[in-house]
Amino acid sequence: MEGVLNSIQIKQFIENGFVRIDNGFSAKTAEEVRRILWRDMEAKEDDPSTWTKPVIRLGMYSQPPFIASCNTPVLHAAFDQLIGKGKWMPCSSMGTFPVRFPCSEEPGDTGWHVDVSFGSDPSDFFEWRVNWRSKNRGLLMLFLYSDVGEADAPTRIKVGSHLDIARILKPKGEQGLSLRELMPIFPQLPARDEVLATGPAGTVYLCHPFIVHAAQPHRGDMPRFLAQPPLLLKEELMQGEVYSPVEEAIRIGIG
């Protein structure tokens, strides 16, 4: 499958930091994924009285429906366009799942951030880092496994914020910055419009790895199922003279 993203979408990705893929995977696959996740929770699908926590985090998943959802022809074609053929690794796991429930209690994890991508201390994620080459990570991806409306805790995305992060990271070289070092920087970033990652089950948002984003409380009626795995790289970015859209955005950001 060639060219699933048109030139306008590519331009929007470079400038805005994300592109929405409708029908990235099937509603049937999304239903199969939800069925597995419900089995692993104390909360019960047919009993809202058990939905007592604002968020339940589930572990790594690599069963067939999960792998099928992230390895569709349309997504692989989009990866080729945004990263470059042969430069990324197919997803073999969908990472952790933050399942969000309608709840008046604040979840406590709604701060603005970027996803860090390398580090050595699994006990202190705030010491994990991101550098201007986006070491290890080609894309941040948001997979919607349930219908997500504006009240259903959609991820908030700061439009164009990836350009700000590239500018901040470049002087820090290969070591980059840790999440702990970045946290006080986020409130100082230029004002940016916000977009909500909404859509029916099967929608995928492909985001620049530097995009600033945040969770939010669930104010809707039904639990929200979402995964945000990285697209891992086979080789470092920003090494050649021909830039992919992800690299072009970094080039523009650093000036």
Secondary structure, DSSP 8 states (H G I E B T S, - for coil): ----S-HHHHHHHHHHSEEEETTSS-HHHHHHHHHHHHHTSSSBTTBGGG--SSEEEE----SHHHHHHH--HHHHHHHHHHT-TTSB---S----EEEE---SS--S----B----B-S-TT-GGG-EE-TT-TTEEEEEEEESS-B-TTS---EEETTHHHHHHHHHGGGGGG-EEHHHHTTTGGGS----EEE--BSTT-EEEE-TT--EE-----SSS-B-EE--EEEBSS-SS-SSS--HHHHHHHHHH-
